[in-house]
């Protein structure tokens, strides 16, 4: 399987390798962190992780001169396409988000924010506060859309209320939730995970019935993503 600079090869009945210029060590560290801090969440077991390079290729085409390899356990199942496992999924998400809030916004090991919304920004964190994080997103949007004077509007969408900083998957789409025989067997693709304000995630309509919605913040994120992604 291959898409967008990421390849996945099954090496044996129990082992797969995920590799490519878009694969990061942060993803491996995130899975290790979740496995060490949760007895519930079904996350692939990481056997090894390494980076190879520099490779003689055009960085503009590939995004990096290095390939990262993550060797991990194979997760059996099919991508989630219904909400039949909603209650089970809520239990896992609650467990992920109970791993403790922290004093910074960013990825594991005090790393930068991995969300593509800041990919064009020179400042990617980690951030010491939600206010600093929001301000950086707004500045990135203003840089990409200089004729749209909407800074006050964007800040108004988010509001001044401070939110908890929680560990978040960051890309919780049905394609990343594996299900077999009515049970969640694995949650995949942790490359965007880290500590974010409690409203931040890739929430779809299928999650609104089991998780607290943050409509103004989601509207803000959706609005700026149209320019920054």
Buried (B, 14 or more C-beta within 10 A) or exposed (E): EEEEBBBBEEEEEEBBBBBBBBBBBBBBBBBBBBBEBBEEBBBBBBBEBEEEEEEEEEEEEBBBEBBBBBBBBBBEBEEBEEBEBBEBBBBBBEBBBEBEBBEBBBBBEEBBBBBEBBEBBEBBBBBEBBEBBBBBBBBBBBEEBEEEEBEEEBBEBBEEEEBEBBBBBBBBBBEBBBBEEEEBBBBBBBBBBBBBBBBBBBBEEBBEEBBEEBEBBBEBBEBBBEBBE
